[in-house]
Amino acid sequence: MSFLLAVIDTNTKSTNALIIHGFFGVPKIRRGKLVSPKPISQEATSHPKNSAGMRASCYCRAANNAEKMNSIDTASSVPERSKEEPWYWINETCDHNLEVTFQDEAESEDEQEKCKSKQILKLRLKIYGNPRPLQRHRTSRRQHTYNPSVKYQKSFQEALKKVIFDFRGESIDAPFFDATEFLAMSIIFRMKRPKSHFVNNKPGPGRLKKKSPSDLSPIRADVDNLIKFVLDSMNGIMYEDDRQITSIHATKLLDNVDQCGGSIEVYVRSIEVEDVEKLLESSISIIDQDTE
């Protein structure tokens, strides 16, 4: 009597099969599921050549199926993207990618000298690109832990460093906000629209269909994971550690600006103890202002 031993990995949909011996027919694997074949008569497997040939054939087919499914998984997990095309970028034609307000604006006229010597009160910056959530760390087959979002975070950080370099005129040697400062932050996530929202599937200004969803529309990405992506990516560049963030407000919308390709607007402000009451009042007023 003979059996088919099949090992199916439900995570990667890859299948490894081992034929021990047998008078059962060749199994078929469809989308990771094992389909039972019709039994083969004892006469067909009684001859040594037939039995050996069947075992070899079954093993080769199972191996080929596993190899195909593995290659499909690998191809689908790695998005196609040109190396010259970043995930995040800044608008080179805009002079206001980064706007900074200092504690005392009147003491210095030179913006670069002011940035080096003055304490920053608040800033605003905008980075283009589709906002992405921070994904959970995963474990590979070799038991190595890795961050699936690392390539997107690196692109975001490169755009952030370029904004700061263009403003300061030199590479950053320390975060904008000192480790002793407490910060309040507001973030606006403008999510990239799919091509189906545009006339003839061609994105562009004025090409949105009338029936396309409005700004407020169900979007897959959770706002808390979008926030985590930004906060984690700014560590060591905007501030020492995201533990300095004391208050945060985030808004998630579909992009309606220009090409509707998505963007992230960040507003950061240094706060003191005397600002807490105003901060609480403003946070509550956002919800209550239209209920009266």
Stockholm file with secondary structure:
# STOCKHOLM 1.0

chainA/1-292         MSFLLAVIDTNTKSTNALIIHGFFGVPKIRRGKLVSPKPISQEATSHPKNSAGMRASCYCRAANNAEKMNSIDTASSVPERSKEEPWYWINETCDHNLEVTFQDEAESEDEQEKCKSKQILKLRLKIYGNPRPLQRHRTSRRQHTYNPSVKYQKSFQEALKKVIFDFRGESIDAPFFDATEFLAMSIIFRMKRPKSHFVNNKPGPGRLKKKSPSDLSPIRADVDNLIKFVLDSMNGIMYEDDRQITSIHATKLLDNVDQCGGSIEVYVRSIEVEDVEKLLESSISIIDQDTE
#=GR chainA/1-292 SS CCCEEEEEETTTTEEEEEECSCSBCCCEEETTEEECCCBCCHHHHHSHHHHHHHHHHHHHHHHHHHHHHHHHHHHHHSCCCCTTSCSSBCCTTCSCSEEEEESCTTSCCCHHHHHHHSCEEEEEEEEESCCCCCCCCEECTTSCEECTTHHHHHHHHHHHHHHHHHHHSSCCSSCSSCTTCEEEEEEEEEECCCGGGBGGGCCCTTCBCTTSCCSSCCCSSCHHHHHHHHHHHTBTTTBSCGGGEEEEEEEEEECCSTTCCCEEEEEEEEECGGGHHHHHHHHHHHHHTTTC
#=GC SS_cons         CCCEEEEEETTTTEEEEEECSCSBCCCEEETTEEECCCBCCHHHHHSHHHHHHHHHHHHHHHHHHHHHHHHHHHHHHSCCCCTTSCSSBCCTTCSCSEEEEESCTTSCCCHHHHHHHSCEEEEEEEEESCCCCCCCCEECTTSCEECTTHHHHHHHHHHHHHHHHHHHSSCCSSCSSCTTCEEEEEEEEEECCCGGGBGGGCCCTTCBCTTSCCSSCCCSSCHHHHHHHHHHHTBTTTBSCGGGEEEEEEEEEECCSTTCCCEEEEEEEEECGGGHHHHHHHHHHHHHTTTC
//
